[in-house]
């Protein structure tokens, strides 16, 4: 078993940069991936929250976009909110995180799930 309260206190009292540094230090000290160990130890919504907090913000955006274009229909509001409100660097980080997390090209997935002027606008935002 794991001490969920201690995990929650430790992770929520650090900045994202500090949490990324914790992951790197864990890998250096123990030769293991902290996120994988957290996934093994935790379950459900708590696991999803903790894992998302441990990753850079671009991974959260990548997950939201993946969810927005998966299945039947497209959550257009989600796509607009993320892609229209991020800086160029954040978009670049998002594209890289999406590729890393899903081994797929974000632009190709968006083009495949949208059409018309909306598709063109999203592609421009990705550029």
C-alpha positions as CSV (number, residue, x, y, z in Angstrom):
1,X,0.0,0.0,0.0
2,X,1.0,3.6,-0.5
3,X,0.5,6.6,1.7
4,X,-1.8,8.6,-0.5
5,X,-2.0,11.5,1.8
6,X,1.8,11.9,1.8
7,X,1.9,11.6,-2.0
8,X,-0.8,14.2,-2.3
9,X,0.9,16.6,0.1
10,X,4.3,16.2,-1.5
11,X,3.1,16.7,-5.1
12,X,0.6,19.5,-4.6
13,X,3.1,21.6,-2.5
14,X,5.6,21.7,-5.5
15,X,5.6,23.6,-8.7
16,X,5.4,21.7,-12.0
17,X,9.1,22.4,-12.6
18,X,10.0,20.9,-9.2
19,X,7.8,17.9,-9.9
20,X,9.6,17.3,-13.1
21,X,12.9,17.6,-11.2
22,X,11.6,15.0,-8.7
23,X,10.9,12.6,-11.6
24,X,14.5,13.1,-12.9
25,X,16.0,12.6,-9.4
26,X,14.0,9.5,-8.8
27,X,15.2,8.0,-12.1
28,X,18.8,8.9,-11.2
29,X,18.6,7.5,-7.6
30,X,16.5,4.3,-8.3
31,X,16.8,3.7,-12.0
32,X,13.1,3.6,-12.3
33,X,10.3,5.8,-13.8
34,X,8.4,7.5,-11.0
35,X,5.3,8.0,-13.1
36,X,5.2,4.2,-13.9
37,X,5.6,3.4,-10.2
38,X,2.8,5.9,-9.3
39,X,0.5,4.3,-11.9
40,X,1.3,0.9,-10.4
41,X,0.6,2.0,-6.8
42,X,-2.5,4.2,-7.4
43,X,-5.8,3.7,-9.1
44,X,-8.8,5.6,-10.5
45,X,-9.2,9.3,-10.6
46,X,-6.5,9.8,-7.9
47,X,-4.0,8.1,-10.2
48,X,-5.0,10.2,-13.2
49,X,-4.7,13.4,-11.1
50,X,-1.3,12.6,-9.7
51,X,0.1,11.3,-13.0
52,X,-1.1,14.4,-14.8
53,X,0.5,16.7,-12.1
54,X,3.8,14.9,-12.5
55,X,4.0,15.6,-16.2
56,X,4.8,18.9,-17.9
57,X,1.6,20.9,-18.8
58,X,1.9,20.0,-22.5
59,X,1.0,16.4,-21.6
60,X,-2.2,17.5,-20.0
61,X,-3.1,19.5,-23.1
62,X,-2.2,16.5,-25.3
63,X,-4.5,14.3,-23.2
64,X,-7.4,16.7,-23.5
65,X,-6.9,17.0,-27.3
66,X,-6.7,13.3,-27.6
67,X,-10.0,12.9,-25.7
68,X,-11.6,15.7,-27.8
69,X,-10.9,14.0,-31.1
70,X,-11.4,10.4,-29.9
71,X,-14.7,8.5,-30.5
72,X,-17.8,9.8,-32.2
73,X,-17.9,13.6,-32.7
74,X,-15.3,16.2,-31.8
75,X,-15.2,18.5,-28.8
76,X,-14.6,21.6,-30.9
77,X,-14.7,23.9,-27.9
78,X,-11.8,22.0,-26.3
79,X,-9.7,22.2,-29.4
80,X,-10.3,26.0,-29.7
81,X,-9.7,26.7,-26.1
82,X,-6.3,24.9,-26.0
83,X,-5.0,25.8,-29.5
84,X,-6.1,29.4,-29.5
85,X,-4.8,30.2,-26.0
86,X,-1.3,28.8,-26.1
87,X,1.9,30.6,-27.1
88,X,4.0,29.3,-30.0
89,X,6.4,27.6,-27.5
90,X,3.5,25.9,-25.7
91,X,2.1,24.7,-29.1
92,X,5.5,23.3,-30.0
93,X,5.7,21.5,-26.6
94,X,2.2,20.2,-27.1
95,X,3.0,18.7,-30.5
96,X,6.1,17.0,-29.0
97,X,4.2,15.7,-26.0
98,X,1.4,14.4,-28.2
99,X,4.0,12.6,-30.4
100,X,5.7,11.2,-27.2
101,X,2.5,10.1,-25.5
102,X,0.5,8.6,-28.4
103,X,3.2,8.0,-31.1
104,X,1.0,9.9,-33.5
105,X,1.2,13.2,-35.3
106,X,-1.1,15.8,-33.8
107,X,-1.7,17.7,-37.0
108,X,-2.6,14.6,-38.9
109,X,-5.0,13.5,-36.2
110,X,-6.7,16.9,-36.1
111,X,-6.9,17.0,-40.0
112,X,-8.4,13.5,-39.9
113,X,-11.1,14.5,-37.4
114,X,-12.2,18.0,-38.6
115,X,-13.2,19.6,-41.9
116,X,-13.7,22.8,-43.8
117,X,-12.7,26.2,-42.5
118,X,-12.5,24.9,-38.9
119,X,-9.8,22.4,-40.0
120,X,-7.9,25.1,-41.8
121,X,-8.0,27.4,-38.7
122,X,-6.7,24.6,-36.4
123,X,-3.9,23.8,-38.8
124,X,-2.9,27.5,-38.8
125,X,-2.9,27.5,-35.0
126,X,-0.7,24.5,-34.9
127,X,1.8,26.2,-37.2
